Protein backbone atom coordinates (compact mmCIF):
# COMPACT_ATOMS: atom_id res chain seq x y z
CA UNK A 1 0.00 0.00 0.00
CA UNK A 2 1.12 3.56 -0.54
CA UNK A 3 0.35 6.79 1.21
CA UNK A 4 -2.33 9.12 -0.03
CA UNK A 5 -3.11 12.74 0.79
CA UNK A 6 -6.35 14.46 1.68
CA UNK A 7 -6.11 16.47 -1.55
CA UNK A 8 -5.54 13.32 -3.62
CA UNK A 9 -8.51 11.65 -1.95
CA UNK A 10 -10.70 14.68 -2.68
CA UNK A 11 -9.61 14.63 -6.36
CA UNK A 12 -10.35 10.91 -6.60
CA UNK A 13 -13.77 11.37 -5.00
CA UNK A 14 -14.60 14.25 -7.36
CA UNK A 15 -13.57 12.15 -10.37
CA UNK A 16 -15.60 9.21 -9.04
CA UNK A 17 -18.67 11.41 -8.65
CA UNK A 18 -18.31 13.00 -12.07
CA UNK A 19 -17.69 9.67 -13.80
CA UNK A 20 -21.03 8.39 -12.48
CA UNK A 21 -20.20 5.71 -9.94
CA UNK A 22 -23.72 4.72 -8.83
CA UNK A 23 -24.77 1.61 -6.87
CA UNK A 24 -27.77 -0.56 -7.74
CA UNK A 25 -31.26 0.36 -6.58
CA UNK A 26 -33.62 -2.50 -5.71
CA UNK A 27 -36.61 -0.14 -5.76
CA UNK A 28 -36.43 0.44 -9.52
CA UNK A 29 -34.31 -2.49 -10.70
CA UNK A 30 -31.32 -0.30 -11.61
CA UNK A 31 -28.26 -2.59 -11.70
CA UNK A 32 -25.72 0.13 -10.97
CA UNK A 33 -23.49 2.08 -13.32
CA UNK A 34 -20.86 0.32 -15.40
CA UNK A 35 -18.10 1.90 -13.32
CA UNK A 36 -19.78 0.64 -10.13
CA UNK A 37 -20.29 -2.91 -11.46
CA UNK A 38 -16.68 -3.04 -12.68
CA UNK A 39 -15.21 -1.50 -9.49
CA UNK A 40 -13.72 1.20 -11.74
CA UNK A 41 -14.40 4.53 -10.05
CA UNK A 42 -12.44 6.53 -12.62
CA UNK A 43 -13.59 4.68 -15.74
CA UNK A 44 -10.00 3.73 -16.48
CA UNK A 45 -9.62 2.15 -19.88
CA UNK A 46 -6.49 0.20 -18.96
CA UNK A 47 -4.54 -0.59 -15.83
CA UNK A 48 -1.89 -3.10 -14.79
CA UNK A 49 -4.22 -3.92 -11.86
CA UNK A 50 -7.23 -4.86 -14.01
CA UNK A 51 -8.14 -8.50 -14.46
CA UNK A 52 -10.28 -7.85 -17.54
CA UNK A 53 -11.39 -5.22 -20.03
CA UNK A 54 -15.07 -5.02 -21.02
CA UNK A 55 -16.32 -2.56 -23.61
CA UNK A 56 -12.92 -0.83 -23.55
CA UNK A 57 -12.99 -0.21 -19.78
CA UNK A 58 -10.90 -1.94 -17.12
CA UNK A 59 -12.55 -4.30 -14.65
CA UNK A 60 -11.15 -4.68 -11.13
CA UNK A 61 -11.73 -7.41 -8.54
CA UNK A 62 -12.94 -5.04 -5.83
CA UNK A 63 -13.75 -1.41 -5.10
CA UNK A 64 -10.50 -1.16 -3.15
CA UNK A 65 -8.40 -2.38 -6.08
CA UNK A 66 -10.22 0.02 -8.42
CA UNK A 67 -9.65 2.93 -6.04
CA UNK A 68 -5.96 2.12 -5.68
CA UNK A 69 -5.62 1.73 -9.47
CA UNK A 70 -7.15 5.17 -9.97
CA UNK A 71 -4.83 6.67 -7.35
CA UNK A 72 -1.82 4.94 -8.91
CA UNK A 73 -2.76 6.15 -12.39
CA UNK A 74 -3.12 9.76 -11.27
CA UNK A 75 0.12 9.57 -9.27
CA UNK A 76 2.02 8.24 -12.28
CA UNK A 77 0.72 11.16 -14.33
CA UNK A 78 1.83 13.57 -11.59
CA UNK A 79 5.29 12.00 -11.59
CA UNK A 80 5.61 12.32 -15.37
CA UNK A 81 5.63 8.54 -15.85
CA UNK A 82 3.04 8.41 -18.64
CA UNK A 83 2.78 9.31 -22.30
CA UNK A 84 0.35 12.14 -21.49
CA UNK A 85 3.11 14.70 -20.99
CA UNK A 86 1.75 15.57 -17.55
CA UNK A 87 4.13 16.22 -14.65
CA UNK A 88 3.92 17.53 -11.13
CA UNK A 89 3.92 21.06 -12.55
CA UNK A 90 0.80 20.29 -14.60
CA UNK A 91 -2.44 21.70 -13.28
CA UNK A 92 -5.57 19.81 -12.33
CA UNK A 93 -7.24 21.55 -15.30
CA UNK A 94 -4.61 20.11 -17.66
CA UNK A 95 -5.12 16.67 -16.13
CA UNK A 96 -8.87 16.80 -16.59
CA UNK A 97 -8.63 17.92 -20.21
CA UNK A 98 -6.45 14.86 -20.86
CA UNK A 99 -8.60 12.61 -18.64
CA UNK A 100 -11.85 13.58 -20.34
CA UNK A 101 -10.93 15.34 -23.58
CA UNK A 102 -13.46 17.23 -25.69
CA UNK A 103 -12.44 14.97 -28.60
CA UNK A 104 -14.22 12.10 -26.76
CA UNK A 105 -17.42 14.18 -26.60
CA UNK A 106 -16.76 15.27 -23.00
CA UNK A 107 -17.71 18.65 -21.63
CA UNK A 108 -14.24 19.15 -20.18
CA UNK A 109 -15.07 22.63 -18.84
CA UNK A 110 -18.04 21.24 -16.91
CA UNK A 111 -15.78 18.48 -15.58
CA UNK A 112 -13.25 21.08 -14.36
CA UNK A 113 -15.99 23.18 -12.72
CA UNK A 114 -17.42 20.09 -11.01
CA UNK A 115 -14.02 19.03 -9.63
CA UNK A 116 -13.16 22.56 -8.48
CA UNK A 117 -16.51 22.90 -6.72
CA UNK A 118 -16.04 19.61 -4.86
CA UNK A 119 -12.36 20.07 -4.00
CA UNK A 120 -11.73 23.80 -3.72
CA UNK A 121 -8.94 23.51 -6.31
CA UNK A 122 -8.29 26.38 -8.72
CA UNK A 123 -6.60 26.84 -12.08
CA UNK A 124 -3.33 27.22 -10.17
CA UNK A 125 -3.52 23.90 -8.31
CA UNK A 126 -0.74 21.62 -9.54
CA UNK A 127 -0.48 17.86 -9.37
CA UNK A 128 2.58 18.11 -7.12
CA UNK A 129 0.39 20.02 -4.62
CA UNK A 130 -2.31 17.38 -4.80
CA UNK A 131 0.13 14.49 -4.30
CA UNK A 132 2.67 16.24 -2.04
CA UNK A 133 5.51 15.65 -4.49
Beta strands, then each sheet from edge to edge (+ up, - down):
strand 1: 52-54
strand 2: 57-59
sheet 1: 1+ 2-
end
